[in-house]
Amino acid sequence: MHANFYPAETLQDLEADVVADGESEDTILELLDHTDDREFTSVPGVLFRRDGRIVRTAARPLMRDIDHLPLPARHLLPSEDIVLTDRLAGTDTRMAHVMFSRGCPFPCSFCAVAQRRMQYRGGASARTELAHLIDAYGIEGFAIVDDNFIVNKAKVADICTHIADLGLRWSALSRVDTVDQALLETMAASGCIEIKYGMESGSERLLKAMRKNTTQAKIRAAVEMTSAAGISAKVFIIHGYPGENTETTRETIALLRELRPMLGRVSLFRFVPLPGTEVYANAVLHGIRGTHQQPGWDGDWSRFHIHHNTRRWWGDDKAWAETERSYAELRRFVEDQWGPQE
């Protein structure tokens, strides 16, 4: 994804021969046809150097059909990297990870999505992969790791219909405003046991600032419908977005407390301005410091990770101290109700 967001910088920083920008399955095959002559001008969607300057070819159109792509070459990896027993909704189910769609059309300012147009695999394609995983690895379940699986209800329902008789348990990610009761019941009937929602905050002021375009009412409705369908709900929380304070944090705590009887799990993350996001691209507007586009950049991309990241990204000393105190309050509440955060 780094090459998609910053292809020219990637070409320069890595001193690469060529960089693919966009979908790369067909790009890689076409590049291999030119390993001898290094003539890349006919390959759409690449950048390379010629006579000291960067050449960018025409953009590669998105595939209209991704069902023709081969299954992941899982046979090249140790089976213990494929089959896990501690990753599906807090159970010990033998499971694997799959992708049934690409893209996300929503504009959340904190999220780095490589493309906005959705591409779905068909139900028959999804069934073929899952049947292979059952035969080759003996899986009992799977987790869909797509950026946002539940967008096109008809596509999701098609996949559910094709896989229902496989007897697998599964989970997926979703927004709170793209589900309805009928779809949730269809998902439950096909084996869905958990939906992970990007709640992010209980503060409508922060949700608006994040360009999330959701509300407390939509969050409540999604969790209530999910519980009614017999599916466990998990939510992701992002604390520390610019403007976070004690008031917004306590709004999040209040909403989580209200939903506690219907929430199986909560994952708490600290805000990080990830490269490729709107908040990163408009760092000055959001008061963000430390991006590669600002003075003093030291070339350290490793700082941009979402796990246990305590780096200060915005605000003066007073604001940051309040952010730290309010994060500690939220974390204590989450761990008291749902257990330790990994």
C-alpha positions in Angstrom: 0.0 0.0 0.0 2.9 2.4 0.6 3.7 2.3 -3.1 0.1 3.1 -3.9 0.1 6.2 -1.7 3.6 7.4 -2.4 4.9 5.7 -5.6 7.5 8.3 -6.5 8.9 8.4 -3.0 9.0 4.6 -2.9 10.9 4.4 -6.2 13.4 6.9 -4.8 13.8 5.7 -1.2 14.2 2.0 -2.1 16.2 2.7 -5.3 13.9 0.3 -7.0 13.9 -0.5 -10.7 10.2 -0.2 -11.0 7.2 0.4 -8.8 3.6 -0.7 -9.3 0.9 1.7 -8.5 -2.6 0.2 -8.1 -3.7 -3.4 -8.6 -0.6 -5.4 -9.3 -1.5 -8.9 -10.2 -1.6 -8.3 -14.0 1.1 -5.6 -13.6 3.6 -8.1 -12.2 3.0 -10.6 -15.0 3.5 -7.9 -17.6 6.7 -6.7 -15.9 8.1 -10.2 -16.0 7.7 -10.1 -19.8 10.2 -7.3 -19.8 12.9 -8.5 -17.4 15.4 -8.7 -20.2 14.7 -5.5 -22.1 13.6 -3.4 -19.1 11.1 -1.6 -21.5 8.3 -0.8 -19.1 6.5 2.0 -21.1 3.8 -0.4 -22.3 2.9 -1.6 -18.8 0.0 0.4 -17.3 0.3 1.4 -13.7 4.1 1.6 -13.1 6.8 4.2 -12.4 10.4 3.8 -13.3 13.5 5.9 -14.0 14.7 6.9 -17.5 17.6 9.3 -18.1 17.5 10.5 -14.5 13.8 11.3 -14.4 10.8 9.4 -13.2 8.4 8.1 -15.9 4.8 7.2 -14.9 2.8 5.2 -17.4 -1.0 5.4 -17.8 -3.1 4.3 -14.8 -4.1 0.6 -14.8 -7.9 0.3 -14.7 -9.5 -1.6 -11.9 -10.5 -5.2 -12.7 -14.2 -5.5 -13.3 -14.1 -9.2 -12.2 -11.8 -10.5 -9.5 -13.2 -14.0 -9.5 -10.6 -15.1 -12.1 -7.7 -14.4 -9.8 -6.1 -17.6 -8.4 -6.4 -18.6 -4.8 -3.7 -17.4 -2.5 -0.6 -19.7 -2.7 -1.0 -20.9 0.9 1.0 -24.1 0.1 4.1 -21.9 0.1 3.7 -21.2 3.8 3.9 -23.4 6.9 0.4 -24.7 7.8 0.7 -23.0 11.2 0.8 -19.7 9.5 -2.5 -20.5 7.7 -4.5 -22.2 10.4 -5.0 -20.5 13.7 -6.9 -21.4 16.8 -7.1 -18.1 18.7 -8.4 -15.6 16.2 -12.1 -16.2 15.6 -14.4 -14.2 18.0 -12.5 -15.3 21.1 -13.0 -19.0 20.4 -10.6 -21.9 19.7 -12.0 -22.6 16.3 -9.6 -23.9 13.7 -9.8 -21.0 11.2 -8.1 -19.2 8.3 -8.3 -15.6 7.0 -9.9 -14.9 3.6 -10.7 -11.8 1.4 -14.0 -11.7 -0.5 -13.9 -8.0 -1.5 -11.6 -5.1 -2.1 -12.0 -1.4 -1.3 -14.2 0.8 0.8 -16.2 3.8 -0.5 -16.4 5.7 2.7 -14.2 8.8 3.5 -13.1 8.3 7.1 -10.2 10.7 7.7 -8.1 8.3 9.8 -8.3 5.3 7.5 -5.8 4.4 4.7 -7.8 2.6 2.0 -6.0 1.9 -1.3 -9.2 2.2 -3.4 -12.7 3.6 -3.1 -14.5 1.4 -5.5 -15.8 -1.9 -4.2 -15.0 -5.2 -5.9 -16.7 -8.4 -4.7 -16.0 -12.0 -5.5 -19.1 -14.0 -6.3 -20.6 -16.6 -4.0 -19.3 -19.5 -6.1 -15.8 -18.2 -5.9 -16.0 -17.8 -2.1 -17.4 -21.3 -1.8 -14.6 -22.8 -3.9 -11.9 -21.2 -1.6 -13.6 -22.3 1.6 -14.1 -25.9 0.3 -10.4 -26.0 -0.5 -9.5 -24.8 3.0 -11.8 -27.5 4.5 -10.2 -30.2 2.4 -6.6 -29.0 2.7 -6.5 -27.7 6.2 -9.5 -29.0 8.0 -10.8 -25.5 9.0 -13.9 -25.1 11.0 -14.3 -21.4 10.5 -12.8 -18.3 8.9 -12.5 -14.5 9.3 -13.1 -12.1 6.5 -10.4 -9.5 6.7 -11.7 -7.1 4.0 -11.6 -3.4 4.7 -15.4 -3.3 4.8 -17.1 -6.5 3.8 -20.7 -5.4 4.4 -21.4 -2.6 1.8 -23.3 -4.2 -1.1 -26.1 -6.2 0.6 -26.9 -8.3 -2.5 -23.3 -9.4 -2.9 -23.0 -10.3 0.8 -26.2 -12.2 0.7 -25.0 -14.1 -2.5 -21.9 -15.2 -0.6 -23.9 -16.3 2.4 -26.3 -18.3 0.3 -23.4 -20.2 -1.4 -21.6 -21.1 1.8 -24.4 -21.8 4.2 -24.2 -25.5 3.9 -20.5 -25.7 4.6 -21.1 -25.6 8.4 -18.4 -23.0 9.1 -18.4 -20.3 11.7 -17.2 -16.9 10.6 -16.7 -13.2 11.3 -16.4 -10.0 9.3 -15.9 -6.2 9.6 -18.6 -3.6 8.9 -19.7 -0.1 9.5 -22.7 0.4 11.7 -24.8 2.0 9.0 -24.6 -0.7 6.3 -26.4 -3.5 8.0 -30.1 -4.3 8.4 -32.1 -7.0 10.2 -32.8 -9.1 7.2 -29.1 -9.2 6.1 -27.9 -10.0 9.6 -30.3 -12.9 9.9 -29.1 -14.2 6.5 -25.5 -13.9 7.7 -26.3 -15.7 11.0 -28.0 -18.5 9.1 -24.8 -19.0 7.1 -22.6 -19.3 10.2 -21.6 -15.7 11.1 -20.9 -15.6 14.8 -19.3 -12.1 15.1 -19.4 -8.7 13.4 -16.6 -6.2 14.2 -17.9 -2.7 13.9 -15.8 0.5 13.5 -17.6 2.5 16.2 -14.4 4.6 16.8 -16.0 7.0 19.4 -19.1 7.7 21.3 -18.7 11.4 20.7 -20.7 12.8 17.8 -18.4 15.8 17.6 -15.5 13.5 17.0 -17.4 11.2 14.7 -18.1 14.2 12.6 -14.5 15.4 12.7 -13.4 11.9 11.6 -15.8 12.1 8.6 -17.3 8.9 9.9 -20.8 10.1 9.2 -22.4 8.0 11.8 -24.2 8.8 15.0 -24.8 7.3 18.5 -28.3 6.3 17.2 -26.8 4.3 14.3 -24.3 2.6 16.6 -27.1 1.6 19.0 -29.3 0.3 16.2 -26.5 -1.8 14.6 -25.5 -3.4 17.9 -29.2 -4.1 18.8 -30.0 -5.6 15.5 -26.8 -7.8 15.6 -27.7 -9.1 19.0 -31.3 -9.8 17.9 -29.9 -11.9 15.0 -27.9 -14.0 17.4 -24.5 -12.6 16.3 -22.0 -11.3 18.7 -20.9 -7.7 18.2 -17.4 -6.3 18.7 -16.4 -2.7 18.4 -13.2 -0.9 17.6 -12.5 2.3 19.5 -9.9 4.9 18.4 -8.9 7.3 21.2 -6.9 10.5 20.8 -8.1 11.8 17.5 -7.4 15.6 17.3 -9.8 17.3 19.6 -10.2 14.3 22.0 -10.6 15.4 25.6 -12.2 14.3 28.9 -15.7 15.1 27.7 -15.5 13.2 24.4 -13.9 10.2 26.2 -16.6 10.1 28.8 -19.2 10.2 26.0 -17.5 7.0 24.6 -17.5 5.4 28.0 -21.2 6.2 28.5 -22.2 4.7 25.2 -20.1 1.6 25.8 -21.7 1.2 29.3 -25.1 1.4 27.7 -24.3 -1.2 25.1 -22.4 -3.5 27.5 -25.1 -6.3 27.6 -24.9 -6.6 23.8 -21.2 -6.2 23.2 -19.0 -9.3 23.3 -15.7 -7.7 22.7 -14.0 -4.2 22.5 -10.6 -3.4 21.0 -9.1 -0.1 22.0 -6.5 1.7 19.8 -4.7 5.0 20.1 -4.9 7.4 17.2 -2.0 7.4 14.8 -2.0 9.6 11.6 -1.3 6.7 9.2 0.3 7.6 5.8 -2.2 7.7 3.0 -5.1 9.0 5.2 -6.8 12.4 4.9 -5.6 13.5 8.3 -2.0 12.7 7.3 -2.3 14.5 4.0 -3.8 17.6 5.7 -1.6 17.5 8.7 -1.3 21.3 9.2 -5.1 21.6 9.1 -5.5 19.0 11.8 -2.6 20.2 13.9 -0.6 17.0 13.2 3.2 16.9 13.6 5.8 14.4 12.4 4.8 13.5 8.9 7.3 13.0 6.0 5.9 16.1 4.3 6.9 18.4 7.2 10.2 20.0 8.2 12.4 17.9 10.4 11.4 14.5 8.9 14.0 11.9 9.9 13.0 9.1 7.5 11.6 6.8 10.2 8.5 5.2 8.8 8.4 2.7 11.6 6.7 5.1 14.0 3.4 4.7 12.0 2.0 1.6 13.6 -1.3 1.1 15.5 -0.3 -1.2 18.3 0.8 0.3 21.6 1.7 3.6 20.0 2.2 6.2 22.7 3.7 8.9 20.5 2.3 12.4 20.8 1.0 13.6 17.4 -0.9 16.8 18.2 -1.7 19.4 20.9 0.2 21.4 23.4 1.5 20.0 26.7 -1.8 20.7 28.5 -3.9 19.1 25.8 -1.7 16.0 25.6 -1.8 15.6 29.4 -5.6 15.6 29.2 -5.5 13.1 26.4 -3.2 10.8 28.4 -5.5 11.0 31.5 -8.6 10.4 29.5 -7.1 7.4 27.7 -6.2 5.9 31.0 -9.7 6.3 32.2 -11.2 4.7 29.1 -8.7 1.8 29.2 -9.5 1.1 32.8 -13.2 0.9 32.0 -12.7 -1.3 28.9 -10.4 -3.7 30.8 -12.8 -3.8 33.7 -15.7 -4.8 31.5 -14.0 -6.8 28.7 -10.6 -7.9 30.0 -7.1 -6.9 29.2 -6.2 -5.2 25.9 -3.5 -6.9 24.0 
